[in-house]
């Protein structure tokens, strides 16, 4: 037993000796005062802007640090007394007297006496192992002062050995990596790991979203185990993915340089840190090391009503395709997000009828609890006469950048209540599907309301015998993109009702190809090859599209190619054109198609020389740069020469993300009797119908019917003016990004990027029996404005940077068909008009009093119009059509 005790005593002595020989953390000497020169510099600029063009300021001061107390039981547990003095504030870059907001000012006049005294009042840090664990200062000090003290304290974060750890400073709690050498320590933050109290939101689509690249590095030079100098540089670059030159850079620098070491106060006696802190100053209070949120106060800002009166003229329907409309729309949204329900209702109830739909777009897009409550109180869904406003509300919900569960719950409640219009009832359910998709994408699939709506949508198609309701639920599932809906959609793909099959198959086409299983492809192959029943041509064509875009097997591709030559005339031509388009555009299935075509049984003149006017073509709208934009035009005709299906798609791709920007589909059926033609197989009993369906920004909208039934057709034939029918008109919030960036210096940058789109999409169909000619048109008019704002409001000073771009454009798609002879002549045209593209940057610096400094630059260029190329056969036909028309 005595030997064991002796062994333990020896081991304890050894451990004590070891701990005394190695210092785990930096320590200050008692009775010494370390005087530093401290500097903070903040700049806002474009990423490639010059230093002279930066908007910013710098604050410099002396900082005295001394040891107030050391834990007698742990030498690395220390209280440091810190005092800031000799504060100076000036421009970061040299400015002329006229442009220098600091000219003729003093620090006291800028900060105010109270803030300056508070900033120069001593504070205490609990410094353990080189890490600031607590900050003690007066609780009543202004928030800006406390944050600046936190910024100075953050420069003391260090350790003497290499390693990684999670630690907190003024910017938040982050993973930090230290690389230590004899006389230097490099502290690097992993910015993507930082957590703080700030909440923000961003657009769910990466193509329309904002990218951020951030760095934070502090280089510390040591002398006698303490800081000789420290330089920290933190950068944040935020840019629009779709146009990355529209970007802003935040640069924050801090420096700490030792001036002298002099004799200072001796450390206080005490057993614990808390009692020592209270003995130093009874008013000291622990405030934490992470910077605080500020309460935004806007003095002299216009009210919501004042803002509305100033911009309402820009939101009239005739102005929607001008850039002033979306710019005013974005301004209004910002104001709405700070307004109360009562203020919003007052504006809604005092608005002209023509501007009210655009106001509904803005109120819904604001996506606050007050705006949602106000619009729900304003709209009466039980009345049919408010249908246009109700649908604008629903579409704005569908395009919502960051929808909430309460928004989905509101639509669920509406769907269960009395609805005056069947069209609105359909739109409510269809948009509920879009909200489910967006909420699931951001991790909200298990929210109670989302679960309820999912169950309703999945059970919906089988719960009714009404064809319109079945289509409604299928369109909602098409928007929801729920993986569990795939078996249901596959079952409806084989439906005897053509409309059900078409919706189900086009819904499957929107899913990730990895989710389209072998069993689903087998179903689609049965549809295409008509193994169980005869299907309409447009259904079979849609099935072929999904098969070819869903990682098909070699045998599936081979069988599709072998079917060419055994299809109806126009479908033969469509499938040939689709195969050629896959090869020319190098789509994923192109390699399998090439392999299959090595077989002369497949690739021969008899099979690849079929006549017809149907076609499929894809091309680039823009290539290179930040976004690749592609378009596709698929046209399928009946054997009699009448349009069966026309689909125009526009996609955007950026950083591996895909956005289905636009799809306009026109379908017609049962029109052969007008020209005494014979319907194709499987289409003998189809009711006369023509309609248009639109998908915009990944959201399927409610289809529009031109006519349905023979009597409706004849009445509209004789009254048809050729004027386009509106499909979508309104204002859409495309990009919506908001965040607050707490900087290590204690300052805080607020970031807002928003993009607004004013759009007017219309479509028309003209039909002339006399000239035996039909013409369909899709007219797209729009204006896009994207604005990025970065502001720093430090109470005593505010500065901001705004970057933006805008454009106004038009895109027309016209198809002319002359069916007086066979093969009939088809001419497709896709024209883009010349449009202006403007970029601008502006900067502002302002003190609490005095004239602000503002600077602005704008650059404009004309983007030439063009007619997008289609296949050569189309060009030849257009020449014949226009020659005969002439």
C-alpha positions in Angstrom: 0.0 0.0 0.0 2.8 2.4 0.9 4.5 1.6 -2.5 1.2 2.5 -4.3 0.9 5.8 -2.5 4.5 6.6 -3.3 3.9 5.8 -7.0 0.8 8.1 -7.1 2.8 11.0 -5.4 5.6 10.6 -8.0 3.1 10.5 -10.9 1.4 13.7 -9.6 4.7 15.5 -9.2 5.7 14.5 -12.7 2.4 15.8 -14.1 2.7 19.1 -12.2 6.3 19.5 -13.5 5.1 18.8 -17.0 2.3 21.4 -16.9 4.6 24.0 -15.5 7.1 23.4 -18.2 4.6 23.9 -21.1 2.3 26.9 -21.4 -1.0 25.9 -23.0 -2.0 29.5 -23.8 -0.7 33.1 -24.0 -0.3 35.1 -20.8 0.1 38.8 -19.9 2.6 40.0 -17.4 1.3 41.5 -14.2 1.9 45.3 -13.8 2.4 45.9 -17.5 0.3 48.0 -19.9 0.3 47.0 -23.5 -0.5 50.0 -25.8 -1.7 49.2 -29.3 -2.8 51.2 -32.3 -6.1 49.7 -33.5 -7.7 50.3 -36.9 -11.0 49.2 -38.6 -11.6 49.8 -42.3 -14.7 49.0 -44.1 -15.3 49.2 -47.9 -18.2 48.5 -50.3 -17.3 48.1 -53.9 -17.7 46.0 -57.0 -15.4 42.9 -57.0 -13.2 44.4 -59.6 -13.7 48.1 -58.6 -10.7 50.3 -57.8 -9.9 51.3 -54.2 -10.7 55.0 -55.1 -14.2 54.0 -56.1 -14.9 52.2 -52.8 -17.5 53.5 -50.5 -16.3 53.2 -46.9 -14.6 54.6 -43.8 -11.9 53.9 -41.3 -11.9 54.1 -37.5 -8.6 54.3 -35.7 -7.8 54.5 -32.0 -5.4 53.6 -29.2 -6.1 50.5 -27.2 -4.6 49.8 -23.8 -4.6 46.3 -22.5 -3.5 45.2 -19.0 -4.0 42.2 -16.8 -6.8 42.7 -14.2 -6.8 39.3 -12.6 -5.3 35.8 -13.1 -6.9 32.7 -11.7 -4.6 31.3 -9.0 -5.7 27.8 -9.9 -5.3 28.1 -13.7 -2.7 30.6 -15.0 -4.3 30.6 -18.4 -7.6 31.9 -17.0 -7.2 35.8 -17.1 -9.3 38.9 -17.0 -8.0 41.7 -19.3 -8.8 45.3 -18.8 -9.3 47.1 -22.2 -9.7 50.8 -22.9 -10.2 52.5 -26.3 -9.0 56.1 -26.6 -8.0 58.8 -29.1 -10.7 57.7 -31.6 -10.6 59.1 -35.1 -13.0 58.5 -38.0 -12.3 59.4 -41.6 -12.7 58.3 -45.2 -11.1 55.0 -46.2 -9.9 56.6 -49.5 -8.8 60.1 -50.3 -11.6 62.4 -51.3 -11.9 66.0 -52.4 -13.3 68.4 -49.9 -16.6 68.5 -51.7 -17.0 64.7 -51.7 -15.7 64.2 -48.1 -18.6 63.8 -45.7 -16.0 63.9 -42.8 -14.6 67.3 -43.7 -15.0 69.7 -40.9 -16.2 67.1 -38.4 -14.8 65.8 -35.1 -15.2 62.4 -33.6 -17.5 63.8 -31.0 -19.7 65.5 -33.6 -19.9 62.2 -35.5 -20.5 59.8 -32.6 -22.1 62.2 -30.2 -20.7 62.8 -26.7 -22.7 59.9 -25.1 -21.5 57.3 -27.6 -17.9 58.6 -27.5 -17.8 58.4 -23.7 -19.2 54.9 -23.8 -16.8 53.8 -26.5 -13.8 55.1 -24.4 -15.1 53.6 -21.2 -13.0 50.6 -20.1 -14.3 47.1 -20.5 -13.2 43.7 -19.3 -12.6 40.4 -21.1 -12.5 36.9 -19.7 -9.5 35.5 -21.7 -9.0 31.8 -21.3 -6.3 29.9 -23.3 -6.1 32.8 -25.7 -9.9 32.8 -26.3 -12.3 35.6 -25.4 -15.0 33.8 -23.4 -17.0 36.7 -22.0 -17.1 40.5 -22.4 -18.2 42.7 -19.5 -19.3 46.3 -20.1 -22.2 48.6 -19.1 -25.5 47.0 -20.1 -27.0 50.4 -21.1 -24.4 51.2 -23.6 -25.6 51.8 -27.2 -25.6 48.6 -29.3 -23.2 50.1 -31.8 -20.6 50.8 -29.1 -20.9 47.3 -27.6 -20.4 45.8 -31.1 -17.3 47.9 -31.8 -15.9 46.7 -28.5 -16.7 43.1 -29.5 -14.8 43.8 -32.7 -11.7 44.9 -30.9 -11.9 41.9 -28.6 -12.1 39.6 -31.5 -8.5 40.5 -32.5 -7.3 38.8 -29.3 -8.5 35.4 -30.4 -5.5 33.2 -30.7 -3.7 30.0 -29.7 -0.1 28.9 -29.8 -0.5 25.5 -31.3 -1.9 24.4 -34.7 -5.4 22.8 -34.8 -9.1 23.2 -35.5 -11.8 24.2 -33.2 -15.2 25.9 -33.0 -15.0 29.3 -31.4 -17.1 32.5 -31.2 -16.2 36.1 -31.9 -18.2 39.1 -33.0 -19.1 37.5 -36.3 -20.6 34.3 -34.8 -19.6 30.8 -33.9 -17.4 29.3 -36.6 -15.0 26.5 -37.3 -11.5 28.0 -37.1 -8.2 26.5 -38.2 -4.9 27.7 -36.6 -1.5 27.3 -38.1 1.2 28.2 -35.6 4.9 28.6 -36.0 7.5 30.1 -33.5 6.6 33.7 -34.1 3.4 33.7 -36.1 -0.1 32.3 -35.9 -2.5 32.3 -38.8 -6.2 32.1 -37.9 -8.5 31.1 -40.8 -12.3 30.9 -40.5 -14.3 28.4 -42.4 -17.0 30.9 -43.3 -19.5 28.3 -44.5 -19.6 26.9 -41.0 -20.5 30.1 -39.2 -23.6 30.3 -37.1 -25.2 33.4 -35.7 -28.5 34.8 -34.6 -29.4 36.3 -38.0 -32.2 34.9 -40.1 -32.6 35.4 -43.8 -34.0 33.8 -46.9 -33.1 33.1 -50.5 -34.7 32.0 -53.7 -35.2 28.3 -54.0 -33.9 28.2 -57.6 -30.1 28.3 -58.0 -30.3 29.7 -61.5 -32.1 32.8 -60.2 -30.3 32.8 -56.8 -27.3 34.5 -55.3 -23.8 33.1 -54.7 -21.6 34.1 -51.9 -17.8 33.7 -51.5 -16.4 34.6 -48.2 -12.9 34.5 -46.6 -11.5 35.6 -43.2 -7.9 35.4 -42.3 -6.0 36.9 -39.4 -2.2 36.9 -39.3 -0.8 37.3 -35.8 2.9 38.1 -35.1 4.1 37.1 -31.6 6.6 38.7 -29.3 7.3 37.2 -25.9 4.2 35.0 -26.2 1.8 37.9 -26.8 0.7 39.9 -29.8 3.1 42.2 -31.5 0.8 42.8 -34.4 -2.3 41.3 -35.9 -3.9 42.0 -39.3 -7.3 40.6 -40.2 -9.0 40.7 -43.6 -12.5 39.6 -44.2 -14.2 39.6 -47.6 -17.7 38.7 -48.8 -18.5 38.7 -52.5 -22.2 38.3 -53.5 -23.2 37.9 -57.1 -26.3 37.1 -59.1 -25.8 33.6 -60.6 -27.5 34.6 -63.9 -25.3 37.6 -64.3 -22.3 37.5 -62.1 -21.0 41.0 -63.0 -23.9 42.2 -61.0 -22.1 41.7 -57.8 -21.0 43.5 -54.6 -17.9 43.1 -52.4 -17.7 43.8 -48.7 -14.1 44.3 -47.4 -13.4 44.6 -43.7 -9.9 45.0 -42.4 -8.7 45.2 -38.8 -5.2 45.9 -37.6 -3.6 45.8 -34.1 0.0 47.0 -33.7 1.9 47.2 -30.5 3.2 50.7 -29.8 4.8 50.2 -26.4 4.9 48.2 -23.2 4.8 50.4 -20.1 4.2 49.9 -16.4 0.6 49.5 -15.6 -1.9 48.6 -12.8 -1.3 45.5 -10.7 -3.8 42.6 -10.9 -6.7 42.5 -8.4 -7.0 39.8 -5.8 -9.9 37.4 -5.9 -10.9 33.8 -6.2 -13.3 34.0 -9.2 -13.7 36.1 -12.2 -17.3 37.3 -11.5 -16.5 38.8 -8.1 -13.4 40.5 -9.5 -15.4 42.0 -12.4 -17.9 43.4 -9.9 -15.2 44.9 -7.8 -13.7 46.7 -10.8 -17.1 48.3 -11.7 -20.5 47.3 -10.2 -22.2 48.2 -13.5 -20.2 45.7 -15.5 -22.5 43.1 -17.2 -21.7 40.1 -19.3 -23.0 40.9 -22.9 -21.5 38.0 -24.9 -19.0 38.1 -27.6 -21.3 37.8 -30.7 -22.5 41.1 -32.0 -26.1 42.1 -31.3 -28.9 42.8 -33.7 -29.9 46.4 -34.2 -33.4 47.8 -34.2 -33.9 49.5 -37.5 -35.4 52.9 -37.3 -36.1 54.9 -40.4 -36.5 58.6 -39.7 -38.2 60.6 -42.4 -39.0 57.5 -44.6 -42.1 57.7 -46.7 -45.2 55.8 -45.6 -46.6 52.9 -47.6 -49.4 55.1 -49.0 -46.9 57.8 -50.0 -44.7 55.2 -51.8 -47.8 53.8 -53.6 -48.9 57.2 -54.8 -45.5 57.9 -56.1 -45.2 54.7 -58.2 -48.7 53.5 -59.0 -48.5 55.1 -62.5 -45.7 52.7 -63.3 -47.8 49.7 -62.5 -50.6 50.2 -65.0 -51.2 47.2 -67.4 -49.8 49.2 -70.4 -46.4 49.6 -68.6 -45.8 46.0 -67.5 -43.4 45.3 -70.3 -41.3 48.3 -69.4 -38.5 48.2 -66.9 -40.1 50.9 -64.7 -42.8 48.4 -63.7 -40.7 45.7 -62.1 -38.4 48.4 -60.6 -41.4 50.0 -58.9 -42.7 46.5 -58.0 -39.4 45.8 -56.1 -39.6 49.2 -54.3 -43.2 48.5 -53.2 -42.3 45.0 -51.9 -39.6 46.5 -49.7 -42.1 49.0 -48.3 -44.8 46.3 -47.8 -42.4 44.1 -45.8 -42.3 46.7 -43.0 -46.0 47.7 -43.2 -48.8 46.7 -40.9 -51.9 44.9 -42.0 -54.0 48.0 -41.5 -51.6 50.0 -43.8 -51.7 47.4 -46.5 -55.5 47.1 -46.4 -55.8 50.9 -46.7 -53.8 50.9 -49.9 -55.7 47.9 -51.3 -59.0 49.6 -50.7 -57.9 52.9 -52.3 -56.5 51.6 -55.5 -57.7 51.9 -59.1 -59.2 48.9 -60.8 -56.5 48.9 -63.5 -53.5 49.0 -61.0 -55.1 46.7 -58.4 -54.0 43.4 -60.0 -50.4 44.6 -59.9 -50.8 45.6 -56.3 -52.1 42.2 -55.5 -48.9 40.7 -57.0 -46.8 42.9 -54.8 -48.7 42.3 -51.6 -48.6 38.6 -52.0 -44.9 38.6 -53.0 -44.0 40.5 -49.9 -44.6 37.1 -48.0 -45.0 38.6 -44.5 -47.6 37.6 -42.0 -49.2 41.1 -42.3 -49.3 41.0 -46.1 -50.8 37.5 -46.2 -53.4 38.4 -43.6 -54.3 41.6 -45.4 -54.7 40.0 -48.9 -56.8 37.1 -47.5 -59.1 39.6 -45.8 -59.4 41.7 -49.0 -60.2 38.9 -51.4 -63.6 37.1 -51.3 -63.2 33.7 -53.0 -66.9 33.0 -52.7 -67.6 35.6 -55.4 -66.9 34.9 -59.1 -66.6 38.6 -60.0 -63.2 38.8 -58.3 -61.7 36.0 -60.3 -58.9 37.9 -61.9 -57.6 39.2 -58.6 -58.0 35.8 -57.0 -55.9 34.2 -59.7 -53.2 36.8 -59.5 -53.0 36.1 -55.8 -52.7 32.4 -56.5 -50.0 32.8 -59.2 -48.0 35.0 -56.9 -48.2 32.3 -54.2 -47.0 29.8 -56.8 -44.0 32.0 -57.6 -43.2 32.8 -54.0 -39.5 32.8 -53.3 -39.7 31.5 -49.7 -43.2 30.3 -49.0 -44.3 29.5 -45.5 -46.5 26.8 -44.0 -49.0 29.5 -43.2 -49.3 30.4 -46.9 -50.0 26.7 -47.8 -52.5 26.5 -44.9 -54.3 29.6 -46.3 -54.7 27.9 -49.7 -55.9 24.7 -48.0 -58.5 26.6 -46.1 -59.6 28.3 -49.3 -59.9 25.0 -51.1 -62.2 23.7 -48.3 -64.4 26.8 -48.3 -66.9 28.2 -50.9 -65.3 29.2 -54.2 -67.4 31.1 -56.7 -65.4 30.0 -59.8 -64.4 26.5 -60.9 -61.3 28.0 -62.6 -60.2 29.4 -59.2 -60.9 26.1 -57.5 -58.6 24.4 -60.0 -55.9 27.1 -59.6 -55.9 26.8 -55.8 -55.2 23.1 -55.9 -52.6 23.4 -58.7 -50.7 26.0 -56.8 -50.9 24.0 -53.6 -48.8 21.5 -55.5 -46.2 24.1 -56.3 -46.0 25.2 -52.6 -45.6 21.6 -51.5 -42.6 21.3 -53.8 -40.9 24.4 -52.6 -41.5 23.7 -48.9 -40.1 20.1 -49.4 -37.0 21.5 -51.1 -36.1 23.5 -48.1 -36.7 20.6 -45.6 -40.3 21.2 -44.8 -41.8 17.9 -46.1 -42.7 16.8 -42.5 -44.6 20.0 -41.6 -48.2 19.1 -40.6 -49.9 21.2 -43.3 -47.5 19.8 -46.0 -48.4 16.2 -44.9 -52.1 17.0 -45.1 -51.9 18.5 -48.6 -49.6 15.7 -49.8 -52.2 13.2 -48.7 -55.0 15.2 -50.4 -53.1 15.5 -53.7 -52.1 11.8 -53.8 -55.7 10.6 -53.1 -57.3 13.2 -55.4 -57.2 11.7 -58.9 -58.9 8.5 -57.6 -61.4 10.3 -55.4 -63.5 11.8 -58.2 -65.2 10.8 -61.5 -65.2 14.4 -62.7 -62.7 14.7 -65.6 -61.9 18.3 -64.8 -61.1 17.5 -61.2 -58.9 14.6 -62.1 -56.9 16.9 -64.4 -56.7 19.4 -61.6 -55.1 16.9 -59.2 -52.8 15.6 -61.9 -51.6 19.1 -62.6 -51.1 19.7 -58.9 -49.0 16.5 -58.7 -47.0 17.7 -61.7 -46.1 20.8 -59.7 -45.4 19.0 -56.5 -42.8 16.6 -58.0 -43.4 14.2 -55.1 -41.4 11.0 -55.6 -44.3 9.0 -54.1 -46.6 10.3 -56.9 -44.6 8.5 -59.6 -46.4 5.2 -59.4 -49.8 7.0 -59.6 -48.7 9.1 -62.6 -47.4 6.0 -64.3 -50.8 4.4 -63.8 -52.6 7.4 -65.3 -50.2 7.4 -68.2 -52.1 4.4 -69.5 -55.5 6.0 -69.0 -58.1 5.7 -71.8 -58.6 9.5 -71.5 -56.0 11.3 -73.6 -55.9 14.4 -71.4 -55.1 12.3 -68.3 -52.3 10.4 -70.2 -50.8 13.6 -71.5 -50.6 15.4 -68.1 -49.3 12.3 -66.3 -46.6 11.7 -68.9 -45.5 15.3 -69.1 -45.4 15.3 -65.2 -43.1 12.3 -65.3 -40.8 14.2 -67.7 -40.2 16.9 -65.0 -38.7 14.4 -62.5 -35.0 13.6 -62.1 -34.2 10.8 -64.6 -32.8 8.8 -61.7 -36.3 8.5 -60.2 -37.8 7.1 -63.5 -37.4 3.4 -62.8 -37.4 0.5 -65.2 -41.0 -0.2 -64.3 -42.1 3.3 -65.2 -40.2 3.1 -68.5 -41.9 -0.2 -69.3 -45.3 1.6 -68.8 -44.2 4.4 -71.1 -43.0 1.8 -73.7 -46.4 0.1 -73.6 -48.1 3.5 -74.3 -45.8 4.3 -77.2 -45.9 0.9 -78.8 -49.7 0.6 -78.1 -49.3 -2.9 -76.5 -52.7 -2.7 -74.7 -54.7 -0.1 -76.5 -54.6 2.6 -79.2 -53.4 6.0 -78.0 -53.6 9.5 -79.5 -50.5 10.7 -81.3 -49.6 13.4 -78.8 -49.8 10.9 -76.0 -47.4 8.5 -77.8 -45.0 11.4 -78.7 -44.9 12.5 -75.1 -44.1 9.0 -74.0 -41.3 8.8 -76.5 -39.9 12.1 -75.2 -39.8 10.8 -71.6 -38.2 7.5 -72.5 -35.4 9.2 -74.5 -34.7 11.6 -71.7 -34.7 9.1 -68.8 -31.6 7.0 -69.2 -33.1 4.5 -71.6 -31.6 1.1 -72.3 -30.2 0.1 -75.7 -33.1 -2.1 -76.5 -35.6 0.7 -75.7 -33.8 3.1 -78.1 -33.6 0.4 -80.7 -37.3 -0.4 -80.5 -38.2 3.3 -80.8 -36.1 3.6 -83.9 -37.6 0.4 -85.4 -41.1 1.8 -85.0 -40.3 4.7 -87.4 -41.9 3.8 -90.7 -44.8 2.0 -89.0 -46.4 5.1 -87.5 -48.9 7.6 -88.9 -47.4 9.9 -91.5 -46.8 12.9 -89.3 -45.7 10.9 -86.3 -43.1 9.2 -88.5 -41.8 12.6 -89.4 -41.9 13.8 -85.8 -39.9 10.9 -84.5 -37.3 11.2 -87.2 -36.9 14.9 -86.4 -36.7 14.1 -82.7 -33.9 11.5 -83.3 -32.0 13.9 -85.5 -32.3 16.6 -82.8 -30.9 14.3 -80.2 -27.9 13.6 -82.3 -27.3 17.2 -83.4 -27.8 18.7 -79.9 -25.8 15.8 -78.3 -28.4 15.0 -75.7 -27.8 12.2 -73.1 -29.4 9.6 -75.3 -27.3 10.5 -78.4 -24.6 7.8 -77.8 -27.2 5.0 -77.7 -29.0 6.4 -80.7 -25.6 6.4 -82.6 -24.9 2.8 -81.6 -28.4 1.7 -82.7 -28.0 3.4 -86.0 -25.0 1.3 -86.8 -27.5 -1.4 -87.7 -28.6 -0.9 -91.3 -32.0 -2.4 -90.5 -32.6 0.8 -88.5 -30.5 3.3 -90.4 -31.7 3.1 -94.0 -33.2 5.3 -96.7 -36.7 3.8 -96.4 -36.9 4.6 -92.7 -35.2 8.0 -92.8 -36.9 9.5 -95.9 -40.4 9.8 -94.6 -42.3 12.9 -95.6 -44.2 15.2 -93.3 -44.3 18.6 -91.7 -44.0 17.8 -88.0 -40.7 18.6 -86.4 -38.6 18.8 -83.2 -35.7 21.2 -82.9 -33.5 22.5 -80.1 -31.0 25.4 -80.1 -29.1 27.8 -78.0 -30.5 31.3 -77.1 -27.3 32.2 -75.2 -24.2 30.2 -74.9 -21.2 30.8 -72.6 -21.1 33.3 -69.8 -23.0 32.8 -66.6 -26.1 31.1 -67.9 -26.7 28.8 -70.9 -30.2 29.3 -72.3 -31.7 26.8 -74.7 -35.0 26.6 -76.5 -36.9 23.8 -78.2 -39.8 23.7 -80.6 -41.8 20.6 -81.0 -44.6 20.6 -83.6 -46.9 17.6 -84.3 -49.6 17.7 -86.9 -52.5 15.4 -87.7 -52.5 13.6 -91.0 -54.9 16.2 -92.4 -52.5 19.0 -91.8 -54.1 20.6 -88.7 -52.0 21.4 -85.7 -52.2 18.7 -83.1 -49.6 19.9 -80.6 -47.1 22.7 -80.4 -44.7 23.1 -77.5 -42.1 25.8 -77.0 -39.7 25.4 -74.1 -37.0 27.8 -72.8 -34.5 26.5 -70.2 -31.8 28.2 -68.2 -28.8 26.4 -66.8 -26.2 27.7 -64.3 -23.7 26.0 -62.0 -25.3 22.6 -62.8 -28.8 23.8 -61.8 -31.6 23.8 -64.4 -34.6 26.1 -64.5 -37.6 25.5 -66.8 -38.2 29.2 -67.5 -41.1 28.9 -69.9 -43.2 26.3 -71.6 -46.2 27.3 -73.8 -48.1 24.3 -75.3 -51.0 24.7 -77.7 -53.1 21.6 -78.4 -55.9 21.1 -80.9 -58.0 18.1 -81.7 -61.2 17.0 -83.6 -60.9 19.7 -86.3 -60.7 17.3 -89.3 -64.5 17.7 -90.0 -63.9 21.3 -90.9 -61.9 20.3 -94.1 -63.7 17.0 -94.6 -60.5 15.0 -93.7 -60.2 11.6 -92.1 -59.0 11.6 -88.4 -55.9 9.5 -87.6 -56.1 6.2 -85.8 -57.4 6.5 -82.3 -58.7 10.0 -82.8 -61.9 9.4 -84.6 -64.2 10.3 -81.7 -62.3 13.2 -80.2 -64.3 16.3 -79.3 -63.4 19.6 -81.1 -61.0 21.4 -78.8 -58.1 23.9 -78.7 -56.3 25.3 -75.7 -53.1 26.6 -74.3 -51.1 25.6 -71.3 -48.2 27.5 -69.7 -45.5 26.6 -67.3 -43.5 29.5 -66.0 -40.5 29.5 -63.7 -41.0 25.8 -62.9 -44.6 26.4 -62.0 -47.5 24.8 -64.0 -50.4 27.2 -64.4 -54.0 26.5 -65.1 -54.6 25.8 -68.8 -56.7 28.1 -70.9 -59.3 26.9 -73.3 -59.8 28.6 -76.7 -62.9 26.5 -77.6 -64.5 23.2 -76.6 -67.1 21.4 -78.6 -68.3 21.9 -82.2 -70.9 24.5 -81.4 -68.4 26.6 -79.4 -65.9 26.1 -82.3 -68.4 27.4 -84.9 -69.5 30.4 -82.9 -65.9 31.4 -82.3 -64.9 30.7 -85.9 -67.3 33.4 -87.1 -66.4 35.8 -84.3 -62.7 35.1 -84.2 -60.8 38.4 -84.5 -57.3 36.9 -84.4 -56.5 38.9 -81.4 -54.4 37.1 -78.9 -55.8 35.6 -75.7 -53.9 36.5 -72.5 -52.4 33.5 -70.8 -50.2 35.1 -68.1 -49.9 38.8 -67.2 -48.4 40.1 -64.0 -45.3 40.9 -61.9 -43.2 38.1 -60.6 -40.5 38.2 -57.9 -37.8 36.0 -59.4 -34.8 36.7 -57.2 -35.3 37.3 -53.5 -32.3 37.1 -51.2 -31.9 38.7 -47.8 -29.3 38.3 -45.1 -27.3 40.2 -42.5 -23.6 39.6 -42.3 -22.1 40.2 -38.9 -18.5 41.2 -39.5 -15.6 40.4 -37.2 -15.0 44.1 -36.7 -18.4 44.4 -34.9 -20.1 46.2 -37.9 -23.0 44.6 -39.7 -23.8 44.5 -43.4 -27.3 44.1 -44.6 -27.6 42.4 -48.1 -30.7 42.5 -50.3 -30.8 41.1 -53.9 -34.1 41.2 -55.7 -35.2 40.5 -59.2 -38.6 41.5 -60.7 -40.2 40.4 -63.9 -43.0 42.1 -65.6 -44.5 39.6 -68.1 -47.3 39.5 -70.7 -47.7 36.2 -72.4 -50.6 35.8 -74.9 -51.5 33.3 -77.6 -53.8 33.1 -80.5 -55.1 30.8 -83.2 -56.5 31.9 -86.5 -58.2 29.6 -88.9 -59.3 30.3 -92.4 -61.4 27.8 -94.4 -61.4 30.1 -97.4 -57.6 30.3 -97.6 -57.2 26.9 -96.1 -54.6 28.3 -93.7 -54.1 28.3 -89.9 -51.8 30.4 -87.8 -50.9 30.0 -84.2 -48.9 32.6 -82.3 -47.3 32.9 -78.9 -46.3 36.4 -77.9 -44.0 37.0 -75.0 -43.3 40.5 -73.7 -41.3 41.2 -70.6 -39.1 43.5 -68.6 -36.5 42.3 -66.1 -34.9 44.3 -63.3 -32.4 42.9 -60.8 -31.2 45.1 -57.9 -28.6 44.3 -55.3 -28.1 46.5 -52.2 -25.5 46.2 -49.5 -25.8 48.7 -46.6 -23.9 49.2 -43.4 -25.8 51.3 -40.8 -23.6 52.0 -37.7 -26.0 54.4 -36.0 -23.6 57.4 -36.5 -22.9 56.6 -40.1 -24.5 54.7 -43.0 -23.2 53.8 -46.4 -24.5 51.7 -49.2 -23.8 50.2 -52.6 -26.4 49.3 -55.2 -25.7 47.3 -58.3 -28.4 46.6 -60.9 -29.3 45.7 -64.4 -32.5 45.8 -66.5 -33.8 44.9 -69.9 -37.0 44.9 -72.0 -37.5 42.2 -74.5 -40.0 40.5 -76.8 -40.1 37.0 -78.1 -42.6 35.8 -80.7 -43.3 32.3 -81.9 -45.5 32.1 -85.0 -46.6 29.0 -86.9 -48.3 29.3 -90.3 -49.8 26.2 -91.9 -51.2 26.0 -95.5 -53.1 22.8 -96.0 -54.5 23.3 -99.5 -52.2 20.6 -100.7 -50.4 17.6 -99.2 -47.7 17.6 -98.0 -48.9 20.9 -96.5 -46.6 23.8 -95.9 -45.6 24.7 -92.4 -43.5 27.8 -91.5 -42.2 28.3 -88.0 -40.8 31.7 -86.9 -39.2 32.5 -83.6 -38.1 36.2 -83.4 -36.4 38.2 -80.7 -36.6 42.0 -81.1 -33.7 44.4 -80.4 -33.7 45.4 -76.8 -31.7 47.7 -74.5 -29.6 46.2 -71.6 -28.6 48.6 -68.9 -26.2 48.2 -65.9 -25.7 50.7 -63.2 -23.9 51.1 -59.9 -24.5 53.7 -57.2 -22.9 54.5 -53.9 -23.9 56.6 -50.9 -22.3 57.7 -47.7 -24.1 59.7 -45.0 -23.6 60.9 -41.5 -26.4 61.6 -39.0 -26.2 65.2 -40.1 -24.8 67.0 -43.1 -25.0 66.4 -46.9 -24.6 62.9 -48.1 -22.1 61.8 -50.8 -23.7 60.0 -53.8 -22.1 58.6 -56.9 -23.7 56.8 -59.8 -22.7 55.3 -63.2 -24.8 53.7 -65.9 -23.9 51.8 -69.0 -26.3 50.9 -71.8 -26.0 48.7 -74.8 -28.4 47.4 -77.5 -28.7 43.7 -77.9 -29.5 43.1 -81.6 -32.7 41.3 -82.5 -32.6 38.0 -84.3 -34.6 35.2 -85.7 -33.6 32.0 -84.0 -32.5 29.3 -86.4 -34.5 26.2 -87.0 -33.9 23.3 -89.4 -33.2 24.0 -93.0 -36.4 22.3 -94.1 -38.4 24.9 -92.2 -36.5 27.7 -93.9 -37.4 26.2 -97.3 -41.0 25.9 -96.4 -41.2 29.5 -95.0 -39.9 30.7 -98.4 -42.7 28.8 -100.2 -45.4 30.0 -97.7 -44.5 33.6 -98.1 -44.1 33.3 -101.9 -47.5 31.9 -102.2 -49.0 34.5 -99.8 -47.4 37.2 -101.9 
